[in-house]
Amino acid sequence: MATPQFDTRTRKRTVSLTVNSDLYARSRALGINASRVAEAALAAAVRAMEADLLRAEIGRDMVALADYVAAHGDPAAELREMFDGPDAA
């Protein structure tokens, strides 16, 4: 099982959720803990959203790096030339 990405030691908070009444009645009849299911679903949604945000940030960083290289050259290539070039010891 994956480690939760939130502090599981914090206090629980009572919130109001609106769900389909038939679905809720059926889940209660089956002994499903709606709070536990809701918490797990929220944790999954948070993980997915945070991953999407991180991918978007990395994408922006990659564009910025490509723009920098296009304008100023590749700093890694310059370092390789400096250390691996004909004048290297």
WOGISUL-V715407 format. One record per residue. SS is DSSP state (2 for helix, 1 for strand, 0 for the rest). Layout:
SS
SS
This chain:
0
0
0
0
0
0
0
0
0
0
0
0
0
0
0
0
0
0
0
0
2
2
2
2
2
2
2
2
2
0
0
0
0
2
2
2
2
2
2
2
2
2
2
2
2
2
2
2
2
2
2
2
2
2
2
2
2
2
2
2
2
2
2
2
2
2
2
2
2
2
2
2
0
0
2
2
2
2
2
2
2
2
2
2
0
0
0
0
0
